Amino acid sequence: MAIMMTRAGYTGQVITWEQAMASNRVLAPKRLAPDADPPTKPDSQGNYPMPIPGITRFE
């Protein structure tokens, strides 16, 4: 439910349980280890992409 509410806040949309469960969005690293690459990385200036409600799309 926390992931569903987070995605609703990021997108500004109502997200149903069915949509959340059918989502292809990966929120965890492919490999769980201290040296694993995170699914989101900063750009060349060290900034991470920020979700904008109403613009960010639900995946």
N, C-alpha and C positions, 0 to 999 in steps of 0.2 A: 504494500500500500504506500510506503514511503517513496518508492521509485515512481509510482503512478502520480502521486502528489507533486513530486519534484518536476516531472515532465509537464504536468499541467501548469505549474508556475513558470517554467522556462518558455512554454509556447503560448500561454495565455488562452489555451483551449480547454474545454472539458474533455478529459481522457477517461474512457470507460475501462473497467477491469479487463474486458475482452481485448481492447486495443493495447493495453499495457502488456498483457500476456502474449499477444501476437507480434509485438515489436521486435525488430531485428537489431535494435540498438545494443551495442556491447558496452557494458559499464565497468567491466573488470578486465585486468590484463589477461592476455592469452595464457600466461604462465605465472603462477603465484610463487614469487620468489623475491627476495630483497633487491635483486638486480634486474627485475623484469621491467620492460618498457611499459609506461602507462598508456592507456588508450587515447589520451589527449596530451599533446605536447605543446610547449610554448613556441611562438614564432621567433624570428631572428632577433627581436628586441626583448625577448623574455616574457612577452604578454600571452596569456591564455585567451582563447576565444570565449567571449561572454555571451550567454543566451539573452535574447531580447524578446520579451513577450509580444506576441502579435507578428513577429518576423521569423523567429526561430521555428523551424518546422518539426513536427513530430515524426520520428522515423520508426 
